[in-house]
Amino acid sequence: GGFVEGFWTPTETGWVATSNGVTPDGEPASGTRILTQVDDESYTIDFTSRVVGNELQPDISVVVVRKPPEPAPAGE
């Protein structure tokens, strides 16, 4: 398998993580993750400056939303 090592830094709105590692194929990999809290129920993760081997990878942005618990069945 591969491995990665990262350094996390707090920001006013979340965290920034910079990481360096190696893929399972032995290629060097690095990138930055920016976690930003949107509200009490969601946050974004922006993956930037991603490099695998010698190739710059496209940026990715993901929104994570808390899923509420399922309502209890009627009568319980």
Residue pairs with C-beta under 8 A, 6 or more apart in sequence:
1 24
2 21
2 22
2 23
2 24
2 25
2 29
3 21
3 22
4 19
4 20
4 21
4 22
4 29
5 19
5 20
5 21
6 17
6 18
6 19
6 20
6 33
7 17
7 18
7 19
8 15
8 16
8 17
9 15
9 16
9 17
9 18
11 36
13 36
13 37
14 34
14 35
14 36
14 37
14 43
15 33
15 34
15 35
16 32
16 33
16 34
16 35
17 32
17 33
17 34
17 35
18 30
18 31
18 32
19 30
19 31
19 32
19 33
20 28
20 29
20 30
21 28
21 29
21 30
22 28
22 29
23 29
23 52
27 52
27 53
28 51
28 52
28 53
29 50
29 51
29 52
29 53
30 49
30 50
30 51
31 47
31 48
31 49
31 50
31 51
31 57
32 47
32 48
32 49
32 50
33 45
33 46
33 47
33 48
34 44
34 45
34 46
34 48
35 43
35 44
35 45
36 43
36 44
36 46
37 43
38 44
38 63
41 65
41 66
42 63
42 64
42 65
42 66
43 63
43 64
44 61
44 62
44 63
44 64
45 61
45 62
45 64
46 59
46 60
46 61
46 62
47 59
47 60
47 61
47 62
48 59
50 56
50 57
50 58
50 59
50 60
51 57
